[in-house]
């Protein structure tokens, strides 16, 4: 076969090196296409991984429900009545809606009728956000604990006055690298023992200047009884969150004498739907990458066909002499096709290497997932293999044009052309 013969590659080198600048500029087109394909595909995957890392440990198939004011008069109750959700409502939802995986009732200082929290230690006093939570909230918002532990069920049962504080709180209240674990802080005038310190590394509604205490202790501290601020409801994966949201609000309306058509009494945020839009956008980015990369590669391969057409015209005499000496049309055609595929694949490999190196550079520069969601950009090898197969196929198809042109050269006419 011609591809394994030394003379074939010598001729390819001679043909391409006759006009190095033209050859290099032609190869840049294909290399640029592969570079875009690899870089954009890797970048899209890096952004996807970045968002997945941010939402790691967060219950994405979930929703938030809170109480507001009624928008309609109903059963003698006036419009604008203030609603509330209570723990008995939570129990009813668990019993009546089997699609629910779990519910995390929550309260927070400074909202839903509670006062902001003044936190002090020694002569240092600052205002921080304090959450009242059950241990199950860790299924919704994963806490990256630096020291200690999070609230557990024993803390709830025994109504312990314990607190988990953010890294920023620890740095502000405990100086000189003092270990906060086991030390006491005052929250709204009541002593709490610090049992854990956390930092933010994933999606959360809080920040590092937030404090967590047990739900029951929060209710007593702020005189909330069994009233909750809002709840996070996680739905089992096989069910649609939007359908369950309608059931939840319907039950809450029924239990609180609210008109079935009142859309203002209870508010909700469908996190699963918004997360689905995000993942759909990321998938669209990857599809767009395939299209842009593929079209750019096609444009580059067409450029190679054009340059080979010019090369065939310049080598008319050479091809005529080879035909006169007995070269078969098939051999002439194979020679041109090999040149086409070689240029295409070699250019593609250069573009692939350039894309990978650029991704490595971007990964080094973007090392803060909080500033920009970008992590571990990777390119599926099957995608690269598919691109290379596409390039070889296009190289063969496009190469047929100059190859057919070459075999049509008549020996006598070729000798006369000079």
Phi, psi and omega in degrees: 000145182300326185297335182263002182267137182297322182298326180299313183287331176295318179293321179297316180297316180298316183295317184283330183278350179295327178224081187299316183299315180297318180296314181297315180297325178292318180294330180300325180300312179290318180299320179295321177299313179294321178301312179299316181301309183291313184294313182293321179294317178294320180295318178298319178292324178296318177295318178299314178297324179297315178292321177298324178291320179297318183267011178298130180084357178261136180287095186286334178270063188218175177211163177245136179233135177218164180267146178226220178243146181293149179254356181220148171285145184201130178051041178086351178275140184282162173291146179088011179293135181283128181264163174210153176249136182239165184300328179292331175293322178299315179298321180295319179297318179299321184282325188266345181238097182292343180290345182284132176277306174201162178235134177244098176290144183220157171218155182213141181289146180087358179222164176054040175086006180258160181270153173300154185260125174266121184243135183219156171208121185063234180261012179257124179228129179217160176264127178229160173278130180242127177257141169256119188222158168267158180303333184295344180297338179294342175285337181268312180238103180290127180262130177269093185282128176276317180220154173072213186218174176262175180298138177239179185293329177297325177298322179290310184298319183267004179050047181289145175267081181237156184219143172249122187249154177283162181302320180294321177298316180299318181292329182276327182265338182239110185267165175057039177058030178293137179285118183285338186300127179089349179274163182255145171229158178257126175244114183052042175085358181248136180284135175231143177267132179283124180245352181196154176230132182235164172230160181272125176220002180211182182296133179200157178269000180247186176219188185280004174250032181246149179237138177247132173232170182291150186299312182298321178295320177299314181301319179290318183297322183251012175054051182263353181060233177254016181277135180248155180285310177196176180219147175255125182246120177263132184257144177300142189305330185279357183249156180273127184295323182297319179294319180292324179301318178298319179296317181299311182294324179298316179293318179297320178296316181296319182286339184244020177053055178245142180302136179301337181266001182282115182263001185256342187297321181231125180269159179207153176227117181274093182293324181299320180294316180293321178294324177296322177297321180295313180294326176294321177296318180294321177295321177298323177300318181291320178297317178299323178297316178300317182294310182298313180297316181297317180292323179293320176298317179300317179298320179294319180293323176298322177298322177297320178299317180297318182292327179288328175298318178295320180297319179299318180296320180291332184260022182304314181297315181299315181295322178297317179297317180298320178294321181293330179275002174110006179294134181279152177304324180299320180293320177297316181295315179299322180301312181293319180296320178297318177299317182297312181294319180300311180301318183295309184292317180298317178296319180297319179297319177298316179297321179298313179299317179298319179296317179296316179298320180293321177297321178296321179294314180297320178299321179293321182285323181259087184248011180241101182296340179285324181285320180208128182287089181213120184207132173048064178291121182232156177239125179298127182299330179293325177294319179294316179299319178296321179295318179295319177298320177298318181295317179296317180298314179295322178299320178291314183294311181293327180292341179296332182294304177292331179294316178295324177297321182292318183287344178278353180291124178272133183307313183295316180295323180295318180292327179285338184296338179266000000 
